[in-house]
């Protein structure tokens, strides 16, 4: 019995050591990225914006269609699901208010981040992981180029800028989806839907959603980059770490969403 407990304790110790090792590695990479992005330009080492624009197109422009589609459908689904209960209470006209607040404060930022984690986070890990396997990152270090500034900083700036923009677009599409279903299918008057939605949505709802989207952006780019930089071995590791990157990013996004939702609940 005590031998079994001892083996379990040893296994738990290994798990905790591995966990804190990964957390510390992610922390140091994030710190280095923030330094290269915000501190070095103040010391006369400007950022080259050409790669940033390219990444902004890859991260933002090419993600618009899927973000629009997902957000629109979320608004439609939310309108249908809430209409059933609200109609029983005789408050069907408040569907617009519920959809508006839920999308801008919660579902818009969250769904956009999850979509981006699957599309962009995986892309970051696959691209830089392939470079790591091919020793291209080692070549950058040999040429006295900082891989963090050369590879991560453009992606970091691109997603920090584009994810809040995509979140605003997702909010609009989600509200639009609920509006179309509310007016065309649920029989709610357009003026009533709009008035209740505008009365319920506050500036703080949009602001909290944008704050969340900024945090989600950092999670996506740093987890994706970290999982690429720790790849050891052959090309098969690229696929494994890409899958792990997506899973870890999604879990951390949901955990961060819970923390910020709880925080904003108590301070607003």
N, C-alpha and C positions, 0 to 999 in steps of 0.2 A: 504493500500500500504506500509506504513512504517512498519507495523507489519510483512508483508511478507519479506521485506528487512531485518528486524531484525532477523527473523528466519533463513534466508539464511546466514546472517553474522555469526550467532551462529554456524550453521552447518559447515561453512567454517573454523571457529576457531577450532572446534573439529577435523576436518580433518587435519589441520596444526599441531595441538598439537600431534595427533597420529603419523603423519609422522615424526616429529622431535624426538619423543620418540623412534620410531623404528630405526631411523638413529643413534641416540646417543647410543642405546643398541648395535647395530651392530659395532659401532666404539669402544666401550669399550671392547667388546668381541674380536675384531681384535687386539686391543692393547695388551690384555692379552695373546693372542695366540702368537703374535710376541715376547713378553717378555719370555714366556715359551720356545719358539723354539730357540731363538738366544741369549738371555741374561743369562738365568739360566745356560746353559752349561758352560758359562765362569765363573760362580761362584761356580763351583764344583758340579753341579747337572746335570750329563750327560743324554743324551737322550738314551732310550733303543731302539735299532734299530730292534729288532725282530718284534714288531708290525708294524714298518715302512715298512719292507720288505713284510709283509703280505698285507698291504694296497697297496703297489706298484704293487703287482700281481693283486689285485682286480681292482685297478684303471687303470693300464696300460696294462698289458698282456692280460687281458680278454676283453679289449676294442679294441684290434688291428683289429680284423676282421671287426667290424662294421665301424671303422674309415677308413680302407682301402676301403671298399665297397662304402661308401658315397663319399669319396674323388675321387675315380676313376670315379664314375658316374658324379660328378661335373665337372671333366676335360672333359669328353665326351660331356656333355651338353654344356659346354662353347665353345668347339671347333665347335660344330654344329651351335650354335647361332651366333658366330662371323664370321664363314665362309660365311654365306649368304651375310652379308654386305660387307665384305672385297673382296669377289669375284666380286661384282659390281664395286669396285674401282680398280680392277686389282691387288690387294695386298693379294692374298690368302696365299702366303708363310709366311705372318706375323701372321698367326694364332698361331704358336708356341710361338712367342714373347708375344702376348696378353695373351695366356693361362698361360705361365710361370709367368709373372709378376702378373697377377690377382690372381693366386693360392698362390704363395709364400707370397705376400704382404697382401692379404685380405681374400680370400675365404678359404685357408687352415687353418689358425688360427681360423677364425670365425666359420666355420662349425664344426671343431673339438671341439671347446668350447661348441657349442650348443648341440652336441651329448653327450658330457660329462656332461653337465648340466642336460640333461634328464635322463641319465643312472646313473651317479655317485652322482650328487647332490641329486637326489631323494633317492638314497640308504643311503646317509649320514643322511638325515632327518628322514627316516623311522627307521633306526637302533638306532640312539641316541634318537629319539622321543619315541620309544618303551621302551628304558631304563628309560627315564624320567617318563613315565606313570607308569612303574613298580617300581618306587622309587629306581632304581639301582644307579642313579646319586647321590641321597641323601645318599645312603649307602657308596659311594666313599668318600663323604665329611665327613661322620661319621668316616671313617677309616683314616682321615687326608690325603686323596689323592686328589690332584687337578684335578677335572674333565676335565679342559681345557687341561692340560698336558697329562693326561691319555687317553683322547678320541680324542681331536681335533688335537693335535700336530702330531701324526703319520699320520693322514689323510692329514694334511696341507703339511707336507714334501713330502708325496707320490705324491700328485697331482702337487706340485710345480716342482718336478723332472720329472714326467712322462708326463705331458701335453705338454711341449716343445718337448720332444722326439716324442710323437704322432703327433705333428704338423709337424715336419720334415718328418716323414713317410707319412703324409697326403699330403704334398707338392710333394713328389716324386710320389705318386700314382696319384695325379691330373694331373701332367705333363705327366706321362705315359699314362693316359687315353686320353688326348688330342693328344699325339703322335700317338697312335695306330689308332685313328679315322682319324687323319690328313693324315697318310700314307696309310692306307688300304681303306678308303672311300672317302676322299677328293682329293686324287691324288697328294698330296704334296710329293716331294722327301724327303727321310729320312735325308739326309745330309743338305738340305736346312732348314728343320724344326728345326733340332738340332742347326745349326749355328745361325739362327735368335733368337731362344730361349736363347742360351747362351750369345749372344751379348746384349740382352735386360735385362736379369736378372743380378742384381748387388748384392754384398754382403749385402748392406744396405737393400735390399728387404727382405732377409732372417732374418736379425737382427731385423728389425721392426716387422716382424711376430712373432719372438720369444719373443720380449718384450711384445707384445699384449697377447701372450699365457700365460706369467707369470702373468699378471694382471687378465686375465680371470680365471686362476687357483685360485687366491685369492678370487675372487668374488664367484666362485662355492662353495668352501669349507666353506667360512665364512657365506654365506647366508644359505646354507644347515644346518650348525651347529647352527646358531642363531635360525632358525625356529624350530629346535628340542628342544633347551634349553628353549624356551618360551612357550612350550606346557603346557596347564593347562586343566585338565579334563580327560575324558576317552579316549579309543582307537580311537574313531571316529575323535578326534582332530589330530591324527597322519596322517590320510589320508588327512585331510584338509590342514594341514601345509606342507605336502609333495607336494601336488599340488601347493600351493602358493610358495613354495621354487623354484620349476622348473620355474614357470612363472616369478617370480621376478629375478631369476638368468639370464634368457634369456633376459629380458628387460635391466638389468644392463650391460650385455655383449655387447649388441648392442649399448647402450649409450656410454660405454667405447670405443668401436671400433670407433664410430663417433668422439669422442674427440681425440683419438690418431691418427686417420687418418688425421684429420684437423691439428693436431700439426706437424706430420711428413711432411705434404704437405708444410707447411711454413718454416720448418727448413732444408729440404733436397732439 
